[in-house]
Amino acid sequence: MCELFAMSSRHPATVQMSLEEFARHGGLTGPNKDGWGIALYDDRDVRLIKDTHPAADSACERFIQDHPYATPFALSHVRRATQGGVALRNCQPFLRELGGAWHAFAHNGNLEGMAEFAKAQTGNYRPVGETDSERAFCTLLERLRPLWRGDATPELAARLAVIGPFAAELRAFGPANFLYCDGDALFVHADRRIQADGTIAAPGLWRLARHCAEGGELAGAGLRIGARGQEQEIMLFASVPLSAEGWTPLARGELSVARAGRILG
């Protein structure tokens, strides 16, 4: 099963060491050899890097390690193909424009029946590839589209009123762990995943909060402060813990919203 990683930080931060450990799950210590990708937000734009090679053996991944980008939001995915062949169009995260903002999405799980369901749901959005994950993303964007008609970012409560029911509906199709970011907030939905003993059960995602006083560094989680001399807060999410720290498992159906390195609400 695929693996997810996401970060929200108070000040732009790099994800070098955590991404390095995460990449090992993409073909070295894990079975996810069918591609990978990462979306790094930068002001109103996004750097999207994807590759069909395993993350553990990817020149693109090594480039990020050697040239880390500081970002307030990062979403990453290593793939084990279930629906759709090994092709760049099927690698995640997926990125689409809506309301003058870049929206990124990555999913972990296998959603049986999503293709038929999405046919009547996607409206103005069509998948480029063949994955259940991209079809789910197109469905979500179509439901959010009415909120993004104006120039301002929709109220958080209005977005949650769409994303929450969507996540609950998605769980009926199979494991539905997903990351979604609209440049203003990071939405993380936890469900079930294949555990070490082969069972499909919660937790599907884990969370780690890190805090660093002015001028320090975040050791262990593998994050460096992007803005020196400022107090830093970081929230990490991953399919499995990436460091020997106090990661918290998320309950099935839990929807977390992060901004500036903190959980909102």
HULIN-V921976 format. One record per residue. N is the residue number from 1. RES is the residue in one letter. SS is DSSP state (H for helix, E for strand, - for the rest). D_LAST is the distance of its C-alpha to the last C-alpha in Angstrom with 1 decimal. Layout:
# HULIN-V921976
N	RES	SS	D_LAST
N	RES	SS	D_LAST
This chain:
# HULIN-V921976
1	M	-	30.5
2	C	-	28.7
3	E	E	26.1
4	L	E	22.9
5	F	E	21.5
6	A	E	18.7
7	M	E	17.5
8	S	E	15.1
9	S	E	16.4
10	R	E	16.2
11	H	E	19.9
12	P	E	21.9
13	A	E	23.0
14	T	E	25.5
15	V	-	25.2
16	Q	H	28.9
17	M	H	29.1
18	S	H	26.2
19	L	H	27.6
20	E	H	31.0
21	E	H	30.1
22	F	H	28.2
23	A	H	31.4
24	R	H	33.5
25	H	-	31.9
26	G	-	33.2
27	G	-	36.8
28	L	-	37.7
29	T	-	36.0
30	G	-	34.4
31	P	-	35.9
32	N	-	33.9
33	K	-	36.8
34	D	-	36.4
35	G	-	34.6
36	W	E	31.4
37	G	E	29.4
38	I	E	26.8
39	A	E	24.9
40	L	E	24.3
41	Y	E	22.7
42	D	E	24.7
43	D	-	23.8
44	R	-	24.3
45	D	E	26.2
46	V	E	26.0
47	R	E	28.5
48	L	E	29.0
49	I	E	31.4
50	K	E	32.6
51	D	E	35.7
52	T	-	37.5
53	H	-	38.7
54	P	-	37.0
55	A	H	34.4
56	A	H	36.4
57	D	H	39.4
58	S	-	38.1
59	A	H	39.5
60	C	H	36.4
61	E	H	34.2
62	R	H	36.7
63	F	H	36.6
64	I	H	32.9
65	Q	H	33.6
66	D	H	36.3
67	H	-	34.6
68	P	-	30.9
69	Y	-	28.6
70	A	-	25.8
71	T	E	22.7
72	P	E	19.0
73	F	E	18.4
74	A	E	20.8
75	L	E	21.3
76	S	E	24.3
77	H	E	26.2
78	V	E	29.5
79	R	-	31.4
80	R	-	33.6
81	A	-	35.0
82	T	-	34.9
83	Q	-	35.1
84	G	-	36.9
85	G	-	39.3
86	V	-	38.9
87	A	-	38.5
88	L	H	36.5
89	R	H	35.3
90	N	H	33.7
91	C	-	31.9
92	Q	-	28.2
93	P	-	25.9
94	F	E	26.8
95	L	E	26.4
96	R	E	26.8
97	E	E	26.6
98	L	E	24.8
99	G	-	24.6
100	G	-	25.9
101	A	E	23.2
102	W	E	23.7
103	H	E	21.7
104	A	E	22.0
105	F	E	21.8
106	A	E	22.9
107	H	E	23.4
108	N	E	24.8
109	G	-	26.8
110	N	-	29.6
111	L	-	29.0
112	E	-	32.4
113	G	-	33.3
114	M	H	30.8
115	A	H	33.8
116	E	H	35.1
117	F	H	31.7
118	A	H	30.8
119	K	H	34.2
120	A	-	33.2
121	Q	-	29.6
122	T	-	29.7
123	G	-	31.6
124	N	-	31.8
125	Y	-	30.6
126	R	-	33.0
127	P	-	32.7
128	V	-	35.0
129	G	-	35.3
130	E	-	35.6
131	T	-	32.4
132	D	H	30.2
133	S	H	27.3
134	E	H	28.4
135	R	H	29.1
136	A	H	25.6
137	F	H	24.3
138	C	H	26.8
139	T	H	25.7
140	L	H	22.0
141	L	H	23.2
142	E	H	25.5
143	R	H	22.8
144	L	H	20.6
145	R	H	23.8
146	P	H	23.9
147	L	H	20.7
148	W	H	22.1
149	R	-	25.4
150	G	-	24.9
151	D	-	24.7
152	A	-	21.1
153	T	-	18.1
154	P	-	16.7
155	E	-	13.6
156	L	H	10.4
157	A	H	10.4
158	A	H	14.0
159	R	H	13.8
160	L	H	11.5
161	A	H	14.1
162	V	H	16.6
163	I	H	15.3
164	G	H	14.1
165	P	H	17.6
166	F	H	19.3
167	A	H	18.0
168	A	H	19.2
169	E	H	22.4
170	L	H	23.0
171	R	H	22.9
172	A	-	26.0
173	F	-	28.0
174	G	-	27.3
175	P	-	25.0
176	A	-	22.2
177	N	E	20.2
178	F	E	19.3
179	L	E	17.8
180	Y	E	17.3
181	C	E	16.8
182	D	-	17.7
183	G	-	18.1
184	D	-	14.9
185	A	-	12.3
186	L	E	13.0
187	F	E	12.3
188	V	E	13.6
189	H	E	14.9
190	A	-	16.8
191	D	-	19.9
192	R	-	23.3
193	R	E	25.8
194	I	E	29.3
195	Q	-	29.4
196	A	-	32.2
197	D	-	34.2
198	G	-	34.2
199	T	-	32.0
200	I	E	29.1
201	A	E	26.2
202	A	-	22.7
203	P	-	21.2
204	G	-	21.2
205	L	-	18.9
206	W	E	18.1
207	R	E	15.6
208	L	E	16.6
209	A	E	15.0
210	R	E	17.8
211	H	E	18.5
212	C	E	21.8
213	A	-	23.4
214	E	-	25.3
215	G	-	28.1
216	G	-	27.5
217	E	-	26.9
218	L	E	24.7
219	A	-	27.3
220	G	-	27.0
221	A	-	24.2
222	G	-	26.6
223	L	E	24.7
224	R	E	26.3
225	I	E	25.0
226	G	-	25.5
227	A	-	25.8
228	R	-	28.0
229	G	-	27.7
230	Q	-	23.9
231	E	-	21.3
232	Q	E	19.6
233	E	E	16.3
234	I	E	16.2
235	M	E	14.3
236	L	E	16.8
237	F	E	17.0
238	A	E	20.5
239	S	-	22.5
240	V	-	24.1
241	P	-	23.6
242	L	-	25.4
243	S	-	26.2
244	A	-	27.2
245	E	-	23.9
246	G	-	21.3
247	W	-	19.5
248	T	E	17.2
249	P	E	18.0
250	L	-	15.6
251	A	-	16.5
252	R	-	18.2
253	G	-	16.1
254	E	-	12.8
255	L	E	10.9
256	S	E	8.9
257	V	E	7.9
258	A	E	9.2
259	R	E	10.6
260	A	-	13.1
261	G	-	12.9
262	R	E	9.4
263	I	E	6.5
264	L	-	3.8
265	G	-	0.0
